[in-house]
């Protein structure tokens, strides 16, 4: 798909293939009874402690958000369908209003008791939105997934808080505008950045070797899920007859001492902490009753591509900060034969963790080796071809002979302080971040786990749909995952 154009419009561009994939996924899963709910919409919650001199920081919270919208035009953009008279038309991302944003559409002061309660009732909005909860001192930023991925949302939170503490110090919008009044255009898509990196023409056709690699990558998932459907967690009885409703989230933490022990144990085993926690998720799922055909674990894992895109930032393109955008690929991950054909659980925590570690450690710059042993293919170069093929798979009907798949996925942020600081200081003005979390709306029978460390404590969260899982059940699931993690790392539970 062509991304660049000889006629540059700073306030409109075609959707990239990866963005389009998320748009199609959202549209396909939107329930008829809840047309305003949006699968995978991302929410970031920031519990803040303001300086004592600010009794009501509402106006500053809004002004900081307004500046974020102006700085990142995609957040205040909508999708424009292709022109029916143009057979080659593409869906475009276009700024809703070039000069003004509607405060009521993008900012809301809420009476909810906390951000988790708000998360369960939120519906989709035309643009990204900011919510302020005075009762809990929390700010929530929320957006459709086609605009921004989870790492981008964390980076956006950092940028928002930097702006907020500056406003708290300056206290006047006019002075702040004079200091920070430069507004860049809509940022580029992942595919546009790949074209820049490779210096390829926008209309160049797909390279055969890339098509072959993309087909092989898609086959990994098709073979893993088709030959042996994935294990998962059981849903409510008769949930297959129920339409999705509100999403919900739960979380649990282990203290700093236990977290340090987990890190040390993983280091001794030569594995990533993410590999250990993902293994614990698989082992916890294996505890539950399952269909006899479900013997393996097959899911998607997100790969953050921002560092690989660093070379695309030039002095002339300083506005191309890798914040707002979908700069990731969700690629297949499969652990074969967790159970044998007799139904025996044959892979333990250590074995699964080591297999996962090989997957998580794969070099994205040498991601796929062609059969002719020619130059290895970079995962970046597969972005467009792979997204196009996965989008086509969305129209493939599920085989009635196979059981429904409720695969639990894991999104790992590592140390959240990599993106969001514990406090933001501007001279004598101090803004403390007491707590934060990121979660996604789920409209399927899948569960998405999120893991991160914050202030040296490991946090495991889960988002899910309440039509299929109860909060109490999911709280118990988190407990089982932590049990498996501590047991697998040889740590006694306190």
Order of alpha helices (4+ residues) and beta strands (2+ residues): beta-alpha-beta-alpha-beta-beta-alpha-beta-alpha-beta-beta-alpha-alpha-alpha-alpha-beta-alpha-alpha-beta-beta-alpha-alpha-beta-beta-beta-beta-beta-alpha
